[in-house]
Amino acid sequence: MARSTLVSAPLLAALTLASTAPAQQQRPMVEYAAKFVCGSPPAVAAAPVAPGRYFTAINVHNPGERPIGFRKKFAIALPSERAGPISPFFDAKLGPDQAFEIDCADIVGAFRPSQRQRLMKGFAVIQLFDTTATLDVVVVYTAAGSTGRVETMDVERVPARRGTAGLPPGLPDLVPVGDSCVRDSVGLRVTIRNLGTAPSGPSVTTVTFSGGGTVSLATPPIPAGGSVVVGPFPIPPSCFSPDCDFQITADATGLVVESNEANNVAKGRCLG
């Protein structure tokens, strides 16, 4: 107790705060920052861009052979070297060879009405935490003049850059338990675990049996670190030859954005 009197109150408070404040965990990630210009400038002499109406369409494509989960946000840049508002992150997911478009309506809708302006310029930031995967990000810019028709168009491919970022608040990670056969007179029952740091929403689990036959069943939400048993999945008699091999796919329809999209499949065998 005598030693504690040598520490000043402000210093003691600072040390206490530093010891209790959680350190933000960093994680490698791949990031794309796409410029956008949406809307029309105000009718003033010092307008930041030429009179007209500007449109941006950001096309995102998954060239890989497995689903990719990522997150996106928008940062507004204001004139006169002023920093603008930043939207929250939004989770997104694309299956193999799928693509979607982020347009001006999506960007404007990410902000509160009080943050929206007649002309919105800034960056769409896409963060991909699976550093073994890549995305194709291509932006199409168009502008219309007084006629309302397109007068200029440009297409730009956005390069990826690697760095680190604070982990998102949490994502689920659904993993099927394979290498086992739990069955009764009705059918096969499989276990789906959530190894992530956030609860998952409802999903679909699919079991494909050798010799033909695929069954899909609704799967309830799973808390972080929890698991559920899904089934029964009726086993077709033709599967036994003499044993029955099967493959389990968690989140088979891609409803859940996960921290790891590469571990959704497991295999098992029921002895004949």
Buried (B, 14 or more C-beta within 10 A) or exposed (E): EEEEEEEEEEEEEEEEEEEEEEEEEEEEBBBBBBBBBBBBBEEEEEEBBEEBBBBBBBBBBBEBEBBBBBBBBBBBBBEEEEEBBBBEBBEBBBBEEEBBEBBBEBBBEBBEEEBBBEBBBBBBBBBBBBEEBBBBBBBBBBBBEEEEEEEEEEEEEBEBEEEEBEBBEEBBBBBBBBEEBBBEEEBBBBBBBBBBBBBBBEBBBBBBBBEEBBBBBEBEBBEBEEBBEBBBBEBBEEBBEEEBBBBBBBBBEBBBBBBBBEBBBBEBBBEE
